[in-house]
Amino acid sequence: MTSISPLDALALLSLLAWGWLIAFHGGFWRADQRLGDPPVPQSWPSVVAVVPARNEAAHVAEAVASLLAQDYPGDFRVVLVDDASDDGTEEAARRGAACSDRLTVVPGRPLERGWTGKMWAVSQGLAAAERIAPDADYVLLTDADIAHDPRNLRRLVAKAEADGLDMASLMVRLRCRTVWERLLIPAFVFFFQKLYPFPRVNDPRRRTAAAAGGCMLVRRSALRRIGGVAAIRDAVIDDCALAAAIKAGGRVWLGLADRHGPRSLRGYHDLPGIWHMVARTAYVQLRHSPFLLGGTLVGMAVLYLAPPAAAFAGAHGRDAVAVVLGAAGWAAMWACYRPTVADYGQPVLAALALPVAAALYLGMTFDSARRTRAGRGAAWKGRTYPAARPPDSAEAE
């Protein structure tokens, strides 16, 4: 009887893992959760947008202009919180508003202990929204670097009204132009879908909860039910933490923006920019656990690195079994990744580069733990949160 080599066993393990993901992990890889065109409600509820902004002069004018250009039949106002910016963010926002009286700019107060900067700014925006639009049924939580297409709010509200949702969120289109963006941004979206399978998020029978912070429409009564954003005041991964708190007593929905949907204005021209974006929160997601870190690194290596390694090593060592198993695992990986790559306008063969992207993300994850142990934690916009709380109740099943 021919014995199986360690290389063959590793390739087989990876292939079986991909088979399980394809068959039993919520169909995450289909990338098919889309907003579409929900039925028109009988009446259009009022909405107020809250936009936290810290040093966003480069993007905020376009973001604000896109909000005020919404083709929304109901009452809609925008509250922007200038969170101690020193780059002219407020002036840029007012330029984008073109003297519209629907924009209110709130100067942010000094950060209080126990809050992350973004949540502190959002809490001030919500307080101002209570004064400005006390009868608004929904709050649109969005960022100062997001451009919304004119029909975005109309479609989100229609979806929430039709399905009785307490939260409707879209993962906005991330910029994908440079070489590094083309390699790593679709992979980022793919990994997020794998961590939080969108069909499970959208299934009220499942505990899995997640949202994308760039675009979250939240029913005001749901915010009040959970005690407002004070309930997640110290959460760095605040979008998923908010979704978990809301889903505990209501329905949430998460989808992918289509090619004409809301998009991020922030670009990542080089590897360090993307590296920092991921490394600042990856270890938070792992609950600052060395055991989860080790398991994640091993799991990523088995899933993403083992198939091409087995195929090439098997070819070099004339191990036909390793070649076949490795190639089969790589093909399964390619098939899963292909819908996300195609959604970002990349050629289908680009999906074969997922192992390269995964190797870089593996390095980012390890670096995130190293930064935290060095006391630098979840650093962003000049603030550091070394003991940031993970979105523990939002974990995938």
Secondary structure, 3 states (H helix, E strand, C coil): CCCCCHHHHHHHHHHHHHHHHHHHCCCHHHCCCECCCCCCCCCCCCEEEEEEECCCCCCHHHHHHHHHCCCCCCCEEEEEEECCCCCCHHHHHHHHHCCCCCEEEEECCCCCCCCCHHHHHHHHHHHHHHHHCCCCCEEEEECCCEECCCCHHHHHHHHHHHHCCCEEEEECECCCCCHHHHHHHHHHHHHHHHHCCHHHHCCCCCCCCCCCCCEEEEEHHHHHHCCHHHHHCCECCHHHHHHHHHHCCCCEEEEECCCCCCEECCCCCCHHHHHHHHHCCHHHHCCCCHHHHHHHHHHHHHHHHHHHHHHHHHHHCCCHHHHHHHHHHHHHHHHHHHHHHHHCCCCHHHHHHHHHHHHHHHHHHHHHHHHHHCCCCCCECCECCCCCECCHHHCCC
